[in-house]
Amino acid sequence: PQQRHTDPKEHTYPPKSNGFYLTKEIHSWSEDDVMNFMNDNKLYPMTKLCRNMNGTKLYELYRDSDQNSVVAHNLLKEDLKGVYGIDLLPRYTYLSFIGELREHLRRRNRTIQTDIVDKI
């Protein structure tokens, strides 16, 4: 396949979702929830790599990326190039993916802890 250089800034995103996925545990996310998260946070071309992923798979990708960022970034770039013919995964987009997911997990954890305290 012909290699394409795709600028994430030129990607057209769908309208923001209703954010319902934010109320669920990540392991409960459907494939649609994952795509909504990716699009809401403007994480193209990571969206291509996360198609057909549910929340559990997305969390595994996040964990691998968070633990060994450089290796995971290189592997994801290879996947994009080999599968989709896209020869660019900006480090900024990749780090945004890690950061946005980390922040979501922190917010969910705080919400759960607050709910537990409120019930006591």
C-alpha positions in Angstrom: 0.0 0.0 0.0 1.0 3.6 -0.6 2.3 5.4 2.4 0.3 8.4 3.5 1.4 11.2 5.8 -1.7 12.2 7.7 -1.8 15.4 9.8 -4.0 15.0 12.8 -4.9 18.7 12.6 -6.5 18.0 9.2 -8.6 15.1 10.4 -12.4 15.8 10.6 -13.8 14.6 13.9 -17.5 13.7 14.5 -19.5 16.0 16.9 -18.7 15.5 20.6 -20.5 12.6 22.1 -22.9 12.9 25.1 -20.0 11.7 27.3 -22.0 8.8 28.8 -18.9 6.6 28.7 -17.4 8.9 31.4 -19.9 7.6 33.9 -18.8 4.0 33.4 -15.7 2.0 34.6 -13.3 1.7 31.7 -13.5 -2.1 31.8 -17.2 -1.7 31.0 -16.7 0.5 27.9 -18.0 -0.8 24.6 -16.2 -0.3 21.3 -18.4 2.7 20.7 -17.4 4.2 24.1 -13.7 3.8 23.2 -14.3 5.6 19.8 -16.2 8.4 21.6 -13.4 8.8 24.1 -10.8 8.9 21.3 -12.8 11.3 19.1 -13.9 13.6 22.0 -10.2 14.0 22.9 -9.1 14.5 19.3 -6.7 11.6 19.3 -6.4 10.8 15.6 -4.6 8.7 14.3 -4.8 6.7 17.6 -8.5 6.2 16.7 -7.4 4.0 13.9 -5.4 1.8 16.2 -8.2 1.5 18.7 -11.0 0.5 16.4 -12.7 -2.7 17.6 -11.2 -2.2 21.1 -13.4 -2.4 24.1 -12.4 -0.7 27.4 -10.4 -3.6 28.7 -8.2 -3.7 25.6 -7.9 0.1 25.7 -6.8 -0.1 29.3 -4.2 -2.8 28.4 -2.8 -0.5 25.7 -2.7 2.4 28.1 -0.9 0.3 30.7 1.7 -0.9 28.2 2.1 2.7 26.9 2.4 4.1 30.4 5.0 1.5 31.5 7.2 1.7 28.4 6.3 4.7 26.4 9.1 4.7 23.8 8.8 1.1 22.9 5.0 1.2 22.8 5.1 4.4 20.7 7.4 2.7 18.1 5.2 -0.4 17.9 2.1 1.7 17.4 3.8 3.7 14.7 4.7 0.4 13.0 1.1 -0.8 13.2 -0.2 2.4 11.7 2.2 2.2 8.8 1.8 -1.5 8.2 -2.0 -1.8 8.6 -3.2 1.6 7.5 -0.4 3.1 5.4 -0.2 6.1 7.7 3.4 7.0 8.4 2.9 9.4 11.3 1.9 9.1 14.9 2.9 12.4 16.4 4.5 12.0 19.9 2.1 14.8 21.0 -0.9 12.7 20.1 0.5 9.6 21.7 1.3 11.5 24.9 -2.1 13.1 24.8 -3.6 9.6 24.7 -1.7 8.5 27.8 -2.4 11.8 29.6 -6.2 11.9 28.8 -6.7 8.3 29.8 -4.6 8.8 33.0 -6.7 11.8 33.9 -10.0 10.0 33.2 -8.9 7.1 35.5 -7.9 9.5 38.3 -11.3 11.3 38.0 -13.2 8.0 38.1 -11.2 6.9 41.1 -11.9 10.1 43.0 -15.6 9.8 42.2 -15.7 6.3 43.5 -13.9 7.2 46.7 -16.3 10.1 47.2 -19.3 7.9 46.7 -18.0 5.4 49.2 -17.4 8.2 51.8 -20.9 9.6 51.2 -22.4 6.2 51.9 -20.7 5.8 55.3 
